[in-house]
Amino acid sequence: MDVSIDKIVGPVKELNELTMKSIEKISALQVKAMQENAQASMDALKASATISDLDSLNAFMTAQMSAAQAMYSKSIKDAEKITKMAEAYANDVKALVEKSMG
């Protein structure tokens, strides 16, 4: 029985590389979202310091509602991206398994 080590280790190495790339992509998306959320929080804190009357309070609250809606929309888009990444990963793993079995 002539089985090369590459036939055994090769698919495992490919799977590890595929997994690493997938984790890197998802992590980058999450880090970016955390940075954007932190910046939005800092911006809100700075803006709250300018409240001096009812008009400025109303403007602040309106801006916060708009910011919250934008963050919500962004989080939905990010979730969709992660879903697509997960689907692509699953398809790539399936293809790798089929290739290594055949």
C-alpha positions in Angstrom: 0.0 0.0 0.0 1.7 3.2 -1.2 0.1 6.2 0.5 2.1 9.3 0.4 2.2 11.6 3.4 1.0 14.5 1.2 -2.2 12.6 0.5 -2.9 12.4 4.2 -1.6 15.7 5.4 -2.5 17.8 2.3 -6.2 18.0 2.9 -5.7 18.8 6.6 -3.3 21.6 5.7 -5.8 23.0 3.1 -8.6 22.8 5.6 -6.5 24.7 8.2 -5.6 27.4 5.7 -9.2 27.7 4.6 -10.3 28.0 8.3 -7.6 30.6 9.1 -8.7 32.8 6.1 -12.3 32.5 7.1 -11.5 33.5 10.7 -9.3 36.4 9.6 -12.1 37.8 7.3 -14.8 37.5 10.0 -12.4 39.0 12.7 -11.6 41.9 10.5 -15.3 42.6 10.0 -15.9 42.4 13.7 -12.9 44.7 14.6 -14.1 47.3 12.1 -17.6 47.2 13.6 -16.2 47.6 17.1 -14.1 50.6 16.0 -17.1 52.2 14.3 -19.2 51.6 17.4 -16.6 53.1 19.7 -16.2 56.1 17.4 -20.0 56.6 17.4 -20.1 56.4 21.2 -17.3 59.0 21.4 -19.1 61.2 19.0 -22.3 61.0 21.0 -20.5 61.8 24.2 -18.9 64.9 22.6 -22.2 66.0 21.1 -24.0 65.5 24.5 -21.5 68.1 26.0 -22.9 70.7 23.7 -26.5 70.4 25.0 -27.5 73.7 26.5 -31.2 74.1 25.9 -34.3 72.3 24.6 -33.4 73.0 21.0 -29.9 71.5 21.3 -31.4 68.6 23.2 -33.9 68.0 20.5 -31.1 68.2 17.8 -29.0 65.8 19.8 -31.8 63.3 20.2 -32.6 63.5 16.5 -29.0 62.9 15.6 -28.8 60.0 18.0 -31.9 58.4 16.4 -30.3 58.8 13.0 -27.0 57.3 14.2 -28.8 54.4 15.8 -30.7 53.6 12.6 -27.5 53.8 10.6 -25.7 51.4 13.1 -28.6 49.0 12.9 -28.5 49.0 9.1 -24.8 48.5 9.2 -25.1 45.6 11.6 -27.7 43.9 9.3 -25.3 44.3 6.3 -22.5 42.9 8.4 -24.6 39.9 9.5 -25.4 39.3 5.8 -21.7 39.4 4.9 -20.9 36.9 7.7 -23.7 34.6 6.5 -22.3 34.7 3.0 -18.8 34.0 4.3 -20.1 31.1 6.3 -21.8 29.7 3.3 -18.7 30.1 1.1 -16.6 28.4 3.8 -19.1 25.4 4.0 -19.0 25.1 0.2 -15.2 25.2 0.2 -15.0 22.6 2.9 -17.4 20.4 1.0 -15.4 20.7 -2.2 -12.2 19.9 -0.3 -13.7 16.8 1.3 -15.0 15.7 -2.1 -11.6 16.3 -3.7 -9.8 14.4 -1.0 -12.2 11.5 -1.2 -12.0 11.2 -5.0 
